[in-house]
Amino acid sequence: MTAAETPVVHALAPATPMLIDRYLPTFDVTLVEHRVVEADVETTWEALVDLDLMTVHTPLLDAAFAVRAIPAALSRLVGREPTAEEPPPATLKLTGDGAGLPGWLPLGEVPGSEIALGAIGRFWQPDITWYDTTEVTPEGFADFDEPGWGRIAANFSLRAYGEHRTLISYEARTRTDDADAARRFGVYWRIIRPFVGHIMGAALDAVGRDAEARAVAA
C-alpha cells in the first residue's frame, strides 16, 4: 500500500455529557427516536424551539405532553368539540412569555445542542396524577425519591450530520423508586410503548418538516 492509499483514521471526539444524564442517569425503561434532517444545526434548532406540540395533530401527543389538555384531547378523539377553552401553545422554549410545556419542569438547555424536561406523576393510572413541580428545582428532580411516584425525563438533542444535515434525537426515560410503582408501571409500559414511539416520531417529523422548509427558504 502506498502512502497515497493509506487510510486516514480520525480519533473520535470525547463524549459530551448530556443534561438528561445529569438529572436521570439511571432508569427503568427508555425509548429513543432519531431523524436525519436536511438542514443545518442552527436552522433545526430554531425549528425545534418554535415547535408547538399542540399543532402536531395526534390526540396521544396532546395527552402525553400538555397534561392540562387531556379533556380537550379526548373530546377531539371522539369527534366532539371540547367544552373547555383550548390549551395555550406548548413549546419547548424555556424562556420568554408562555415558555415551556404545561406541567413539565424545565431541566435545562444547551443552546443549539439539547433541551431537557422532567415530570413526576402516577402516569400508569387510568386517571393520571401529576406531581406539582412548581417548587421543584432540577436538582430536586434528580434527588426525588418519594414512594408511589415515577419520574420522566425527556430530551431533544442535535448533532451535526455532515456539513448540511442534522441528526435530531428524542429520548424519554422513566424511573420508579419502589416495588409497587415499578410493577404497576411495567404493566402500563407494555401496553403504551408503541404509542409513545408514535408520539415521539410525530414530534420529530414536525421539527424536520419545518427545518427543511426554513432551509429551502433561506
N, C-alpha and C positions, 0 to 999 in steps of 0.2 A: 504494500500500500504506500503510495507516495504521500508527500506532505500535503499536497492539494486534496488528497482523498481522505485525509484524517478527519474523522467526525469531530465536531465541536461539542463538548459537553459542558453545559452550564450548571453550576450549583444551584439548588433550589433555595429560594429566599426563606429565611426563618418564618415559621408560622406566626401569624398575628393573632393575639388573644382577642376573643370576641366578648362583647358585653353579656351575651346570653350565658357564656361560660362563667362569668363572674357571679351572676345572680341566680343561676340554677345549674350548677355544674353536674349534679347527679339527678337522675330522673328515672321514672318507671317506664315510660314509653316516649318515643319521639317519632316525628314524621317530617320529612324534608322533601320539598319540591324545588326543581330548578328549571330555568328557561334561559336560552341564549337570545338576546335582544339585538336587533340590527341598529344599534345606536351606541354612542359612546357613554361612558360612565356618568359624566356630568348631565347629559340630557336624560338619561334613565333615572338618575336621582331626582331631577325636577319632576318627572312624571310620577315617581313613587310618592313623594311628599305631597303632591297635589291630588293623589287618588282619593276619591270619595267612595268609600266601600259601600255606601248605600245606593250608589248608581250601578253597582255590579248586580244585575237582576237575578239574584239567587236567594230565595227566602231563607235557605240554610245559612247563607252568609250574613244576612241581617241578624238572625238569631244568635249566631256564634260570636259576632263582633260588636254589634250595637245592642247590648243587653237590655237597654231600656226600650228597644223597638220590637220586642218579641210579640206583643199583641198585634201590632200592625203587620208584622211579617206573616203571622198565622192567618190574618184576615185576607191578605193577598193570596196566600196559598190555597184557600178555599174559594177564591173568586169574589170576595166581598170587599167593599171599600172599608178601610179601617175607620172606626168611630173616633179614635183619638187623633190628635194632631200628629202629622208625620214627624219623625225624629229629625234633628238637625244633621247637617253633613258630618260624616265620621271619617276624618282624615288622619294621616299618620304624622302630621305636623305636631311637634312637641312644644312649639312656642307660637305666640300670636293669638288673636281673637278666635275663639271657638276651636282652639287646638286640641288635638288628641281624640281618642276613642272613648265614648261614654262608658264608665265603669271599669276602665283599664288604667293601670298605673304606668306612667312612663318610666322606664328603667334607664334610658339614656340614648344618646345619639352620637355617632361619629360621622359628621357631615361627609357625604359622598361615599360612605362605606357601610354604615349599619344603623338601624333603628331597632330598639328592643323595648318590649312592653310586657307587663305581667298582670295576672288576675288571680284572685283567690276565691274559691267557691266550692259548693257541693253540686257540681255540674253533672253528676251521674243520676240525680233525682229527676223525676218527671217534672216537678216544679222546681226549677233551678234556684238555688240560693246563692247570692253573690256577697262576699265579704266587703264591708265598707273600707275601701283602701284610701279614702281621702286623707287620712292621717298617717298612712304607711309610707315610709321612705324606701328607696331601692334597697338600702342595707337591711331595713326591717323586713322587706320581702324575702331577701336571701336567708335571713335567720328565722323566718316564720316556721313554727312547728306545733301549732295548736291542733290537738286531735280532732278528727272528724272533718277536716278541710283538705282541699287539694290546691296545688298551685299550677298555673300555666304560665310559661314564659315563651314568648314568640318573638322572632326577629326576621327582618329582611336585611340581607347583606348583598353588596355589589362588589364584583371584581372585574377588572378589565379582561376581556377575552379576545386577544389580538389587539389590533390598532383601533378598530372602529366598532367593536361589538362589546357587549357586557353580559356577564353571567350573573343573573339575579337568583338568589336563593331565599326560600321562605322555610323556616323551621319552627315547629311547635313542640315544646317539651311539657310533659306533665309529671308531677310528683305528688304522692300522698305520703303521709307520715305516721299512719297507724294501720294495723292489720285489717280492721273492718272497712275503713275507707278504701284501702288497696283492693280488697275483694270486690266491693261494690263497683269501683271504677273499672276493674278488669272485665267484668261482665258488660258494662256500658261500652268500653273501648272496642270490644269485639264486634259490637253492632254498629258503632258510629264511625269506625276508622275509614271506610270507603267514602263517607260523606265529607269527612274532614279533608281528605285528599282532594275531593272535588272542589271544595270551597277554596283551598289554598291555590289550586291550579287556576281557578277562575280569577282570583285576585292577580296572580302573576300575568295571566293573559291580558288583563285590562291594562296593567302597567306597560307591558310590551307593546300593545297597540298604540297607546298614547306616545310612548317614547319614540317609536318608529315614525309616527306621524310628525312629531316635532323635528326629528332628524331630516325628514324629506323636505319640510317647510323651511328649514334653516338655510 
